[in-house]
Structure formats: C-alpha cells, structure tokens
Amino acid sequence: MKSTKPKKNTRKVSRTKTGKRGRIKKKVFAAFLSKSHPAVRTHLRASTELSTFLSSSGVLTLAKRQRLIDQALVLLEQNYVHLPLKRAMHAVDPIQRLKLLQHRLNQMTNSTMPVEAQFHREMTDIFASVRDLHTNYMLPEPFNKVTAFLPFLVEEYFAQGTRRYVVSHVMDGFSHPHFKKGVDIIHWNGVPIDRAVEINADLHAGSNPAARHARGLERLTIRPLTISPHPDAEWVIAGFRTQNGDLREHKFEWLVFQEPDTGSGDAGGSLALDATIGSDLEIELVNRMKKVLFVPAVVATERKLFRSRTRTKSGRLSARTLRALALSSSLPSLLAAKSVDTPNGTFGYIRIFSFNLPRQPVQVTPDEFVDEFVRLANQLPQDGLIVDVRGNGGGHIHASEQLLQVLTPHRITPEPTQFINTSLNIELCERHKTGASGINLGPWLASMKEAIKTSATYSRAVPITTEQQANNVGQQYIGPVVLITDAKCYSATDIFAAGFQDHEIGPVLGTDNNTGAGGANVWEHNLFKLLMELPAPSADNPYVNLPNGANMRVSIRRTLRVGNNAGTPVEDLGVVPDHRHFMTQADVLQGNVDLINRAGEILNQMPRYRLDAAVTIGASGDLTVALTTKGINRLDVYIDTRPQLSRTISSTSSQLTLPSIPGATELQLVGYKGDELVAIRRAVV
C-alpha cells in the first residue's frame, strides 16, 4: 500500500522552529480540532490523546474494588431477570466469575493487586458475557464521562453479495488528500477489515450475531469509555482503497473527548419515568458522539430550541414556534421528517433516532413526544409512511408503546413484563405496592409471594404502559406504514418493533436479519438504592454507594410479546423482519436512496384508505360532518364512546348530520372495508 505519511519529512514537519519535538504536535492537534463546527469546537479542542488520558486515570483501592464486586453480586443474584435465560443460551456463569475475582482480591493487598485497567477489563468482560446490553458495569472517574474517537465513521454495504466497508462520514475540520468520504477500508492495523470487525464484536454484548457485528463495526471508531474497553492500540493504521483504485494507508491517533451537556439525558425527571427506561446506554452515547462529530448543526439547533422552551411557562414550545418549524422537528435529536420521491410514488418518511426523552430545561413527556410525531406526520403525504428506527437504542418505554396507536385503528395491547422471583425483589415491590412514591409495583407483588409456595421463576406478567396510556389518542395516520429496522434497534425500540409486528400495523423491512433483541426494563444501581430508602430507609439496605462515580445497571423486568407471538420473550430473540434489504453503496453515501425506494415499493403494494372529516356545529348544536373517504364502505359513528349510527358508504364524498348531545367532547368515526376495521378518525366537538 502507498503510505500517505512520508517517512523522511514527517519528523521535520512535526518539529517546532527550534527543532524540539512534542510542542508542534500539540499545535497541529489543536489546529485540526479548531476547524470543527463552532457549536462543538470548544469541547473538541479540549480533547486529548488516548495515551495522555490513560496516564492520568484514577486508582481504586482494594476496598473499593471489593465493594464493586459485592454490589455486582447483589444485582446479578437478586435482581437480574435474565440470569436463567443467559446461563442456558450462552453457557455463562457471571456469579461464579465474580466470586472467583472476589476470592483473588481477598488474597491481595493494595501493593500487590493488579493495575486498575486490568480490574475494569475483567469486570466489563463479566458483565458482557451475559450478552445483554442492558446489563453493564460502568467505569468510575475519569472514564465515566469520556469517549474515545477517530475523526471518521465506517459503515458497511453489499456489492455482488460481498460485504464491504466504506468511510461514510468525516468530521468537520479533518481534511486529507486521499482519505475522504467514500473510500473503502481494506485493513485495520494490518488485519483484514472483516476479521477486525469480528474481533471487535467479541468485546461487545450483542445478544445475536447480527447485533454483535453491528456494534463491532460501529465501535471501530467510537468508544464510550464508561462502558466499552478502551482501545489497546494508541493509534490505528487504516488501509484503504481510494475511489480511483489506489491502495493507501494512514495513521490515526485515538482522541479522548469529554461530552458536553447538550440538554438530553438518559433518565427522566421523575421516579416514575426513571423506572420505565429501556435503553442501550452504549449506543446512546455513541449516537451523541456521532452528532457532535458529524451533525454538529443539530447541537446548535437543540440549544436554540431549549432556550425557546425556557421562555414559556409550560416548558413546551408555543404553537406559533411549532408552525414556524413546519417539517423541522422541535425534538431534533429524536425525530426528523421529510417527503421522499420514489419510483412508486411520494411518501412520508420519519426517522426516530431515539426514545430517550430530553430532560432539560424541563422533562419532555411521552405525550409530548407522540404529539410531535403526529404534528410531523400530518404534514407529510398521506398515501404511505416510512418509519425508520435504525440505530435507535431505545429510551422511555411509555414513549415507544404510546406511539403505536397513532399508526393503527386497532386497540394496542402493551407488552407485559415480569420480575424474577427473589426475596429482594419482593421487598422492593412490597415497599412500592401503593404507588405513593411515584412508582407502583403492587400488581406484581401477589404472584411473587405465591412463588414462595410454587417455586415459580417469574412473577405474573403486567404491562409497564397501561392500556389507557397506550390508547389515549388513537389512530392519527391512516395511510399504510412500513417500519425499517436494523441490528442496532434495542430495548424500547425492540418493544416498539415487536408491537408493530404483533399488532399487524404493517410490514417490517430490515437491513439486518434481526433487531438487537433487548427485551427488558433496565434500572441503575442508584435507583435500586433509592427505592430501598423510600418511604423510609432500610436498616439493612443491601445497596451501598459505589466508589469514584462508578455505576452498574441490570435488566429488572423482562418483556413478552403479544398477539400471535403472545408469551414469547423479546430478549435474545428480537424481531425478525418480514423483508430484508442489503444496504448498497448508494444507501450509505447518498441518503439511503435504495432502501427508501424498496420501502416505497412495499408501500405501493399495500391497500390505501382515507377518512377525513370536517365538523361544523349549527345554531341548534347539531353536528354536520363532511366526509372524504377512500376504500371504506361502512362507517360507524360514536360520540363520547356512545354509538350514534352506522351507514353504508358508496361515494368518496358524503355528509352526516348528528343531533346535539350536551356536554359531548369527542366524535369518533370508525371505518370498515367489509367486516375489516381499517380506519378510525377522532374529532373534538
């Protein structure tokens, strides 16, 4: 391969005018980051080389390491809902591994114990062994707020059935005469790129081969050090093929970046929302870093919108601001919308990047998230909608399950969840059985107590999202819908995809053979500790403060599917798509053009319905409803859930007159094709 870094003049370029080395390297380093986008430039300029960062990492005493192991044993033995499944499916025993590590440490002193990095690697590996991206050991300071990165992103595409790897993004400020967006990566530190991705995948906890591969690929260039092992190498030599066919290589040093506060967060602002999280923390951190590196304008937009929120009493954007936004999202880190032209027609397209609801300046609620999705969808073509959740690591379970109703006339059944039956989980549920603390664990309690007699492994199955929450607004988009998934879809997004498929809302188009297969609600260690302190502190609270900002989390309630798949766990099994699309080079470099065209082809084969209503109120209070319909031959009419009439529909335009009902608030129109329910439209009266 041709080297892009000449051997002889490299050192000359790397010297100051006085001939000293080191100083100019720092200046070149700063100059490179100083060309980044103004919204993130200050934070990026504070980045350091990996070697510099590691030399300043902290020191955990022997007692602190032992405390971390003790707390890990409590979480995994007493709270971890998937332990029996993981032992069976992956032939692992994290409990025994922790006890062996504990035994070794008990034979040591502060002067004889291994270096801190070795301890963190072993703890990370034990948690990763269960192949559960909800169940993590989160490193202490200084690792817990930093991400290691390279200034580019590698994605895969397929050509003649062969997997290839292309540089899909290069950050603002980085320039190179040969290494550009669109070059194919051939080798990684001398290792063929396919094998390098495979090696990297083994370090991560994806629960199926597709999920592990996807994470191994993405972590080639972005590593959140709070949860991922830091790179062994201080630099990477990337071998690549230029677009004119030349083989070259270039050396990149790993840089370490401290994430700025962009106003988004993992947890909500209340105990109730904190307890209903379902997310892949690692992919959430990776996505934030990708935003900083490759779409920094979104960071600037977020800050502007957050400032606008602080000017309103409710913390929500005004109607005037929302109208001015048009198809620009008021939640740009969560949603993006546009119309797309395909050979089969023009359709709506909404990308859901995350279900992790921002908490600054105020908590964005699941209802507000759904409202914003509906606002965007109503401005898009109504002949078909593409909902793309690729790369979405989840977030708030309520947000994902409440969104399903918007896309179907059928009533949504939320996924039921189960605790594993242990004495500590029973105590947690006993303490919070009334909901007075903001979290109601009472519905699971009786079955858990019965397990003392029956030896049942799991509690009864109860949904986290209530049926009322899952059906409080009903169908809002009546056209056909296609859902696009990939192997990085996880947790609340797995729940959304499973619900989409189980309720037969539309076909699922996958760019991988499976989703990430994360079927659980996840709690962090500090939430367990807090729950044992409410309503009054426990004298024998097994959860104690973790040292130096370390953290842990585990899956606490597992989710089960509904409909034709009722009772099947989501964990490890995931959602298998109805159709598979192999990403092309044009997809990766030209905005998913072939993927969107494939989705448009599927939408074009689906039936289309229309049910629009314009309501006017006469002087006597009677309602006149002007109807525009398509594909509907029967209409049932309700006012505040009370039936009013049923009419055969024979034309696309018709009119109804309904008598006045004092105090009525909602008109509901229910459309059928034959005996099949196909559309529902609600209107305020």
N, C-alpha and C positions, 0 to 999 in steps of 0.2 A: 504493500500500500504506500501511496505517496504521503509523506508527513506534511502537515500544514504548519509545522513548527520547526524551522531550520535549526540544525544542531549548533552551528557556529555562532550565529549572531543573536541567538536567544539571550545569552548571558549579557551581551553588550546592551541589548535593549532593556534588560532588567536591572541595569545599574543607574545610579544617580550620576550627576555630573562629576562628583568627587570620586566615583568608582566604587562606592560602597554598595553592598547588596542588602536587600531587605526593605530599604526605605522606598525605593521606586516601586517595588512590588505592591506595597500598601497603597501608593498613589494610583497605580494602574487599576488596582482593585476598586478603589473609591471612585475613580473616573468611570469605570464600567457601570457601577450601580447608580452613579449620579445622572446617567442618561435615562433612567427609568421614569415612569409616569409621575407627575407632581403629586398625585393623590397618595402614592405609596413610597415616594423617594426618600423621605426622612427615615422611615423604618428600614428600608432596604440598605441604606448607606451604613446603618449600624450593624449589618451582618458581619460575621467573622468567618475565617477558615475553620474547617472541622477540627484540625489539629490544635488550633488555638483554643477553641471551645472545650475540647476534651481535657486539655491540660489544666483547666480551671474547674473541672467537675467536682462535686462535693464528696464528703466522706461520711459514710454511715457507720456508726459504731456497731459493735457486736450486739448490744442490747436492742438497738433499733432494727437490725436485721431480724432478730428473733421475734420481735413484735410484729413485723410484717408477715412472717411465716405463720405466727399464731392467728392473726386476723384472716389470712388467706384460708386457713383450715376451717375457721368458723363459717366463712361464706360458702366454701365449696361443700363442706359436710352437712351444713344445716339449712342453707338457703338455695343452693343451686338446683334449679328444677330439672335440668337436662342430664344430671350425673348418670343415672342408669342408662339412658339412651347413648351417651357418649362412650361409656365403658363398653357397651355392646357393639356400636357401629365402628369405633375407631381403635378398639383394643388398647385403651389407655387407663392409667390409674393415677390421676393427679394427686390424690390424697396420699398415697404411698410415696410418691416422689417428694412431696412437701415434708413428710415425716423423715425421710432419709436426709434431706437437706438440713432439716432441724437437728437431726442426730449429729451430723458432721459439724455443724456450727457449735453444738454443745461441747465438742471436744477441743474447741479453739479458744484463743484469746484475741484481744484487739490487735496484737502484734503478729499473730500467725494466720489470721483469716485472709482469704483471697481478696484481690482488689475489688473495688466496688463494681466496676463494669462487669466482672465475671458473675457476681451475685445477681445483678439486674438481668443478665442474659439468661441465667438459669430460671429465674422467676418468670421472665417473659415466655420462655420456652415451655414451662409447665402449664401456664395459662393457655398458650397457643395450642398445646397438644390436644385440647378438647374440641378444636375446630369450631369455635363459637366466637364470633366477632362481637358478641355482647359481653363476653366474659374476659376481662382484661386486668392485667397488672399495669398500673400507670406510674411511671417512674417519678421520683421526687425531684426537687430542685437540684440543679438548674435545667434538667431535661424537660420538665413538665410544661414549659411554655415556648418551646422552640421547635423549629422544623429545619431539617437539612434538605437542601435543594440543589439542583443543577438548572441552568437557565433555559431549559427546553423540555418539551414533552414528547414522549414516544407513544404512538398508537399503532394498532395492527389493522391490516386489511388483507384480503384474499385475492390472489391472481392465479387463474388456472388451478384452483383448488389448493394452492400453497399459501401458507401464512407468511406475510411479510410485515416488516416493522418500519414505520416512517416517522420522521420528525414532523409532528402536526402543528406545533406552536413553538415560537421562540420569543422570549420576553423582550419587552421594550428596553432599548439600551444596549442589547447584545447585537453585535454585528461581526460577520466573518466572511471572507471572500468565497468560501466554499461550503461551509456548514450553514445551511439555510433550511427554512421550512420546505418540505418535500423531498429531502434526501432520505434514502433508505439506510437504516442501521444494519450492519452486517455482523460486526463483532462487538463485544463488550469486555474490555480488558483482556483481549485476546481469545475470549470464549465465544463460540458461535452464538448469535443472539438468542436463538430458540432455547439453547441449553442454559444461557444466562438467566432468561426469564423463569425457566423451570427451577433452577437453583434458588432464585429469589422467592418464588412462590412457596417453597417449603418453609420459609421463615414466617409465613402468614397463615391466619387461622380460617381461611375459607373452608366451608363445610362440604363442598363438592369440587371436582376437578376444574370446572369452568370458573367457579368463584376464586379458587386459589390462583389459577392462571391470570385472571383479570387483575388481581391485586399484586401478583408478582411483576406484572408488566408496569402497572402504574407506579409502584414503589421503586422502579429503576431510577427515577429522577426526583421523587419527593418522599421524604421520610419524616413523619411527625415523631420526634424522639421521645415524647412522653409515652408512646405505646409501641413503637417499632424499634427493633435493634438498630443502633447507629451503624453506618457503613463501616466495614472492616478496612476498606481502602480509603485513603485520604483524597484520592483523585480517581477519575475514570478516564480511560483512553477509549474513545468511541471510534470504531472503524465504520466508515460509511461509503456509500456509492452516490456520487453526485448525479444530477439529472442528465449530464452528458456521458455518464457511464464510468467516469474515473473512480478508482478506489483510493480513499484517503483516510487519515485518522487525525484526531485532535484530542488534546488532553484538557479535561475539565476538573477543576478543584471543587470538592463539596463545600458549600457555604452553609452557614447556620444563621437562621433568621428568627427573631422574636416577633410573634404575631401581634399586629396592632389590634386594638378594640374597634371593630367595625360596627358595633351595635347589635350583633347577633350572638346568640348563645345557645348552649345545648339544653339547659334546663329552663323551665318556665319561671314565672314569678310567684307561683303558689305551690303549696304542698300537693294539691290535687293534680296539677299539671306535671310537677316533678315526678310523681309516682306513675305517670302514664306515658313515659318515654319508651320508645323502641327505636334505637338508632345504632348504626355502626360509627362509633366515635372516630375511628381512624380515617374513614372515608370522608367524614365531615371535616376533619382537619385538613385533609388533602385538598378537598374542594375549596376550602377557604384560601389555601396557599395558591391554588390554580387561579383563583380570582385575583389575588394580588399580583401574580406574575404575568397573567395572560389577558385578563379583562379588568385592568385597574380602573377603567372609567366607571364600572359598576360600583366600586368602592366610593367614588366621588358622588355618584347618584344617590347611594344609600345615605350618606351623610347629609345631603341636601334634604332628602325626604324625612329623615329623622328630625332635623331642625324644624321642618314644617309641622310635624306631629306635636312637638313641644309647644307650639303656639295655639293649639286647640285644647279646650277643657277636657274633652273625652280622650285625648291622645290619639285620635283617629284623624285621617286626612279629611278635609272638608269636601263636600260634594262638588264644589267649584274646582278644587285641585284635581279631583278624580276625573272630571270631564276634560280638563286640560291635558291630562296624561294620555287620554284616548287609549291606544293599544300598548302604551308603555306601562309596565307594571308598577304599582305602588309598593310591591314587595319584590324588588328585582333579584334578590338572592334566592327567592323561592320560585318565581314564575316568570315566564316570558311567552309572548303570544304574537302570532303573525298569520297572515293568509299565505298559502302556498299554492302555486300553479303546478299541476302535474298533467301528463298526457291524458288522464282520465277525469280531469276537472279541477276546479279550485276548491280547496278545503281549508278548514281552520286547523291551526297547529298550536298546541300549548305544551311547553316544556315545564315540568315540575322538577326543579333541581333538588328540592329538599322539603321535608315536612317539619323541619326544625324551626319553630316559630320564634322570631326575634323577641327579645325581652326589654329592649331599650328603644326609646325613652320610657315606653310602657309595654307590658306584655301584649303581643298580638295574640288574639284568641283564635281557637279553631273556627268559630263562626265568622270572624273577620277574614280568615284565610279563604273559606268557602265563598264568601261574598265577593272577594277579589277575583277568584276563578270564574264565578258566574258573570261578573262585570266584563271580563275579557272575552269569555265565550259568547256573550250576547252580541258582541261587535264583529264576530267572525262569521264566515259563510255558514249557513245552517244546513247545508247538504251533506256534511260529514266533518268529523273532528278527529284529529290525530292527537292523542295524549301520550307524551314521551316522558318516561320516568327513568331513562338510563342514567346510571351513575348516582341515583338517589339513595343515600344510605339510611333514609327513614327520618324519624323525629317524633312528633306527638301522634300517638295512636288515634286520639279523637279526630285530629285533622284529616288523617288518611281515611278513616272509616266514614266520617261525615260527608266526605266528598263524593262517595259512591252514589248516593241518592240523586245527585244532580244529573246523572247520566242515564237513568233508567226509570221507567214508570213503575217498576216492581218495588215492593217493600224490602228494605235492607235488613238482613239478619246479621248483626255484628258477630265477629269471631269470638267464641267462648274461650276462656283461659283457665288454667289450673295451677295451683301451688303443688309442690311436693310436700307430702305429709311428714313433718318433723316437729319435735317439741318446740323449737324456737320459732318456727313459722306459725304454730298455733298460738304462741304467746303474742306475736306481733298482731295477728288477726284479732285476738281477744282484746288487746289494748285499743284497737281501732274498729270495733264492731258497730259503733253507732254513727260514725261519720262526723262526729263533733270536731275532730281535728282537721277536717277537710279531705280526708281520705277514708272511704268506707270499705272495710274488709270483712264486714259481717256476713255477706252472702256466701262466703267460702267456709265460714267457721264450723258450722254444724257438721258438715261432711268430714272435716279434718278431725274433729273429736271422735266421730264414729270410727275413723281409721284405727284408733287405739284397739278397737274390738275386731275390725275386719281385716286389718293389715293392708288396706288399700294403699297403693303407692301414691296416688294423686287425689286431690280434692275433687269435688264436683266442678263442672265446667260452667263458668259465669262470664259473660262478656264484660270488658272494661268500659266500652262505649255502650250506653243504654240504647234500647230500641227507639226511644223518643228522640234522643240526640241524633241517631243515625237516619231519622226520617222527618226531621223538623222543617225542612224546606221543600222536599220532594224534587221531582224532575224539573230541570231548568233548561237542559239542552235536549232537543227531540230528534235531531239527526243521528245517523249511525256513527259509531265510535270505534276506533281501533286503538289498542294500547301497545306501546313499544317498550320492551324490557331488555335488560342485559344481566350479566352475572354480577354486576355491582349493585343491583337493586337489593335492598336489605331491610329487614325488620319491619317498621311501619309501612315501607314500600312493598315488601313481601305480602303484608297483610292486605294492602290495597290491591295488589295484583291478584292475590288469591280471591278476594271478594269480587273483583271484576269478573274473573273467570267463573266463580261459583254461582254468581247471580246471572250469568249468561248475558252480560251487558254488551259484549262484542268480542271479536277475536283478539288474541294476544299474538303480536309479532315480535319475535325475539332475535336479537343479534348474537345471542349465545344459546346453548341448549337448555339453560336453566337460569333461574334467578339465584341470588346469593343464599337463599334458604335460611333466613334468620327468623324464626318464629317465636318471639318472646317479648315480654316487657322486661326492661332492664332497670335495676336500681344500683346506685352508687353506695359505697361504704358509708359516706356521711349521712345518706338518707336512712339507712338501717339504724345508725346510731341515734339519729333524731327521733325516729319512730319509737325507739325504746326509752326515750326520755319524755314522751308525751303519753297521757296527760300529766304524768308525774314521773320523775326519774326513777329508774330501777336500781335497787341496791346492788344487784348482780348483773349489770349490763355487760354482756359479753363483747360489745363493740367498744373499742378504745381509740383515742386519737392516733392517727397514723403519723409517722415522723416526717419532717422535712418536706411537707406538701405532697407526699405520695398518696396514691388513691387506688382503689380497686372497684370493680363492679361485676355483677353476675346476673344472668337471666333468672328472674324470680317467678314469673308466670308464663307458662308455655301456651301458645295459641293453637287452636284446632280449626280446621276448615268446616264449611257449611255446605248446604245444597247437596249435589251429587257426590261430593267428597267429604261429607259430614264425618267428623271424628278423626280425620287424618291429620297428623301433626304437620305444621309448616316447616319446623326445624329439620335441617339436613335434606329434606325432600324438595322444598321450594315449589316454584310454579313453572311447569313445562309449557313453553309457548305452543300455540296452535299452528304457527307458521315460523319458519326460520329464514333469516336474511343474513348472508355473509357480507360483511362490510367491504366496500370497494375503496380503491384509492380516491376516487371522486367523492365518496362519502366523507372520508377523513379530511380531505383538503378543500372540499367545495360545499360544505354545509349540509352533509347527509342527503345529497340530491337523489341518489339511487334508493336509499332507504325510504325517503318520503314518497318517491314515485311508487315503490312497492306497496306502501300503506294506502296510497291513493287507488291503486289497482284493487286492493281488497275492499275499500270503501265503495267503490263503484259497483261491486257485485252484491252489495247489501241493500235491502229494501229501505226506502226513504219515506218518512212520514212528516206531516206538518199539522200543527194545531195551534193557530193564533187566534186570540180573542181581544176585541176592543169593547170595553164595557162603558156604557153611559147610564146615568141614573136620571129618570124622569122626575117631573114635579111631584108626582104622587109617590115616588120612592121605588117604582117598578124599575127593573133592570132590563136594558136592551143590550144583547150580546151579538156583535157582528163577528162571524166566524170565517176563517180561511183554513181549509183543511186539504190534506193530500194523503191518499192511501187509507183513509178511515171511512168505515161505512156504518158505524154506530157510535152514538155519543150519550153517555150518562152524565147527568148534571147533579152536583151536590152544593148545598150552601151550609157551611159550618158542619160538614160531615153528614148532613141530613139530605136524603135523596129527594130530588125535585121532579125530574122527568128523564125519560130515555127516548132518544129519537134516532131514526134511521137517517143517515147522511148520504145523499145521492149526488151532490154537486160540491165543487170546491169552495163556493161562497154561499153562506146561509145566515139566517138571523134567528135569535131566540128572544122571547120576552118572558121574564120571570117576575112573579109578584114580589112586593116588598115584604121583607122579614125584619122586623125591628131588632136592632142590636146585632145583625149579621155582620161578619167581618171578612169572610173568605168564600170565594166562588171556586169550585173545583170542577174541571171538565175532564172526563175520563173517556179516552178514545179507544175503540176496538176495530180490528180487522177480522170479521167473523167473530169467533169467540176468543181471539187472542188480544190481550191487553197490549197496546203498542205506544200509547202516549198519554201523558197527564199534563194539564196546564192549570196552574193556580193563579187567581187574580184577587187583589184586595178590593173589597166593596165598601 
